[in-house]
């Protein structure tokens, strides 16, 4: 028998949330199961990553825990994840919910199987290389109204072999014990053909967007891609023969007031 005291659970602890869901639903009839928002989000991520057959197998074996496929699809329909959308508003809501004002940003690419998929919720096609404007990905760039337009796009546009994911890691008070989980800022298909200047412009835009929401970006991280290493040099004017981008005119950019309690 599962017994969990609500006074001893952390709202950010997904394991406790899942166990509480099992405990509550086991006392209800099958047509009266209830699922909290974190469980619905967890189920949606599992459904997207694992697929319909794996999800259904897990759901049948973990009774009382996961909602039906119809429920997951309905939740996604009302809360679609748009490719290349930068989720500043959602990130702000999440950070406010955990009372966090400082974040660290990271991004990295992962290989995927190139394929084109239609998102009926947003009426757009995913799987192409997302176009960039000043380093910023363009949201829902592939909307086609006819089969001829789609056919032309498939024949002429490049399919993405990589997905680029931007993550937010909250930097919270260490007295909380558990570190807050990261959150996705954006994800989109790419071929990694971008310039170092585009990367710096993207960093500046993201910093300023969070600054306008009273969120301080402490830094950016990624792997050892030469483009990103050069972007760091450009941002610092370090080993750069000519200053290609002046980021010091804006007094808001890259200026952080570190709490005095953080000093060692």
N, C-alpha and C positions, 0 to 999 in steps of 0.2 A: 504493500500500500504506500502510495506517494503522499508524503505530508511535507508541505513547504510553508513556512511562516512568511507572510507578506512583509513583516517588519524586518526580516533578515535577507531580503532579496534586493538586488540592485537593479534599477530599471534599465540599465545598459547591459545587463548580463543576459545574453540570449538564451543560455542554457536554462536558467531559472524561469525565464518566460515560457520556454517550450514545455518544461516540466509542469508549470502551473496550468498550461493549456490542457495537457493530458489529464491532470487531476480534476479540473473543472468539467471537462467534457465527459469524463467517465461516469458522472452522475446524471447526465442528461440523455434524453432520447436522441437517436441518430438524426432526426430532423430538426433538432434544436441545438446543434453544436454552435459554439461561438469562438471567434478567432480575433485576437487583438491585432492592431496595425503592425507591430513588429513581426508577428507570425505570418501575416499575409505577405509582407515584404520578403521574409525568408522563403516562403513557399514559392513566390514568384521568381526569385533568383534561382532556386533549385530547379524549377520547371524550365527556365530558359537555358540553364547550363547543362542539365542532365537530359532533357528531352521528355516527351510525353510518356514513353514506356517505362523508363527508369523512375520517373516521378510517381507513376501509378503503382509500381512495385513497392516503392518505399512507403507510399501512403497506406497500402493495404497491410503492410507488416508493422507499421508504427500507428496502431489504432489510436483514435482520438486526437492525433497531433496535426495532421495536414488537411487542409480543405480540399474539396473536390476540384477536378480540373476546370469545371464550369465556373466555380467561384474564383479561381486564380485568373482565368481569362477575363472575367467580368471586372476584377480588380485592376488588371493591366489596362483594360479598355478605358477605365476612368482615370488611370494614372500612367499613361504611356511614357516610356523612356525614349526620348527623341535623340537620334544620332547627331552628334556634334553640338548639341545644346549645352551651354555652360550654365550649370545649375547654381547660380549665385543666390537666388531667393531661397531655394531649398536648403542650401548650405548654411545660410544665415539662420534659418529656422532651427536647424539641427544644432548649431553652435549655441544659439540662445537657450535651447532646451537643456543643455549641459553647462550653461553659464561659462562659456569659454570665449575668449577674445583673441587668442593667439593660435596661429596655425603654421604648419610647414607643408609645402606643396611638393608633390613628386609626380613624375610622369615616366612612362616606359612603354615600349612596344612589345607585342607578343605576336608570334606567327599564327595565322588562321588559314583555314581552307577557303580559297577564293570562291565565292558564290553570290548570286544576286537573289535577294528575298524581297517580297512585297509586304509592306506594313499597311494593312487595311485600315487600321485605326487612324494613322496619320496620312494615308494616301500618298505614300512615298516609297521609293525603292532604296534598299540598303545593300551595301556590298561593293559599291564603286569607291574609288579614291576620293575622299572628301576634298573639295577645293578650299583653298586658303585665301583670305584677304588680309594683308598685313600680318600674316602669321596666325590669324584667327580663323578657325574652321567655320564654314558656312552651314548653318542648320538646314536640314531637309532640302538639299540642293537638287534632288533628283525626283521631281514631280512631272509625270508625263500624262498627257490627256489622250494619247492615241497609241495604237500598237506600232505605228511607223516610227514615232518618236522613241519608243522603248527599243525597238530593233536597231535604230541608228546609234543609240547610246551604248548598247551591248557591243556593237561592231567597232565603235570608235573610242570609247572611254575605257580607262584602265580599271581592272578589278583589284580591290585591295587585298594584299597578301599579309598585311599587318594591321593590328588594331592598336591605336594609341590611347592610353587611359591616363587621365589626370586624377590623382587622389589628394584628399585633404586629410592631414593628420592633426587633430586638435592637440595643442600643448596645454595641459591642464595642471592644476595644483597637485603636487605629488602626494599630498595628504589624503587624496581620495583612494589611494591604493591601486585600483584598477585603471589602466590607461584607457581613455575613450576610444572606441573603434574608429577607423578611418571611414571616410565617405567619398563617393565618386563625384567628381566635379563634371567630368565629361568623358565621352568615349566616341571614337570615330575611326573609320578605315583610312589607311594612309599607305604611301609607298616610301615614306621617309625622305622624300625629295623636297627639302625646304632649306632655306639659308639661315645662317647664324643670326643675321639681322632680323629675320622674321621671328626667330625664337625670342630674341630680346624684346621685340615689340609686343609679343604675346605675353611675356612675363610682366612688362610694365602695365599692360591693359588689365591683366588679372589682379595685379597688386592694387591698382587704383580702384577697381570695382569693389574689392573687399574693403579698401580704406574708406570708401564712401559709405560702407555699411558698418563702420566702426570695428572692423576686423583687421588685425595686424598680421601680415605675412612675414614670418621670420626668415624664410629662405626657400629656395627651390632645390630639388635634388633629382638626379637621373643617373643613368649609367655612364660609361666612359665614351660615349659617342663623340667623335671629334667635333661635330657641329656644335654640340652643347658645351664642350670645353672651350671652343672659340667664342661662344656667346658669353661665357663667364669672363673671358679676357676683354671682350668688347665692353661689357657692362662696367668693368673696373678700369678700362683704358690701360690694361696691363699687357706689356709687350705688343702694343698695337702701334704701327708706324704712323698712321693717320687716324684721327678721331672720326669714325664713320657715323656715330650716333651720340648726340649729346643728351644725356639723361639727367644732368645735374641742374638744368634750368628749372625743373619742377621741384619745388621744395617739399612736396608731399612724398615723392618717390623714394623708397628705400631709406626712409628715416623712421627709426623705431625707438621708442622710449622703453627701455628694458626695466622692469620692476626692480627696485633696489634689493628686494628679498631674494632675487636670483643670483646675486653676486656671492662668490665663495669667500 
